[in-house]
C-alpha cells in the first residue's frame, strides 16, 4: 500500500514537472530561440513567424517563412528579424512589418539599388540592448537602419528615403547610416479595449512579454491581453481599466 502511494506520488510529481516545462515553453516567446549566438547561415535556415500589417484594411497577415524568404525587394526575413549576440533573450523568430514600410522600401530600392540593413524589427529586449529610444518605431516593425550605399552621401541617401515615402528619414548622428520609418504616428497610440487589431497592438503584446506577462502574440487586443494589461496596471499602481494610455505605456516600455 505504501509503495503504491509512493508510486502514485512519483507519477503526480512527474505530471507536474511535464506541465511546468510545457507552460514555460508556451509562454517563453523570447527564450525558445532554436540556437544561441546563431551564425548568419543558421539565421537564414530558421523558420520565422511573420506578421504583416495591412495599413489600408487594418488587418494582419501571418505566415511562417524561411529566413531567406523576401519581405520586400532584396529584403530577406532574417535581415529584418531581431538578433544579437549579446543575450539569448534578444533572439526571436517573431517578426512584424507593415505594407506601408515595404512600399517605401521598394520605392527606395528602385532608386538606389541593393541596401544593406543594420537593424529592422526589434523586440523590447533587443531595443533596450542596442540603446533604442523608449518609443522606438523599430518595435512596431516599421523602421530600418541602413548603411548608405556607395555613391551617395548619408544626407542625400536620407533625402532619397524621404522621397520614397518614409515618414521620418534621417542620418544617424555620427555614422554613415540612415534611419527610416513608415510610422503611423509619433509615439504609440492609446489602445482601447475595443481597438481590436492594430499595428501598435503587436508592440503592446511584446512589451507585456518583456515585463514577464503572458499575452497572446497576435496583434489583436483580445480578452487575454486585456486581463494581462489589467494585472500589469494593478501590479504597478495604475488605473485598472485595460486601456493602454500614456501612463501604462510609460511603465510598460520603461
Ligand atoms: Zn533606427
Boltz pocket constraint, residues with backbone or C-beta under 6 A from the ligand:
constraints:
  - pocket:
      binder: B
      contacts: [[A, 119], [A, 138], [A, 143], [A, 144], [A, 145], [A, 179], [A, 180]]
      max_distance: 6.0
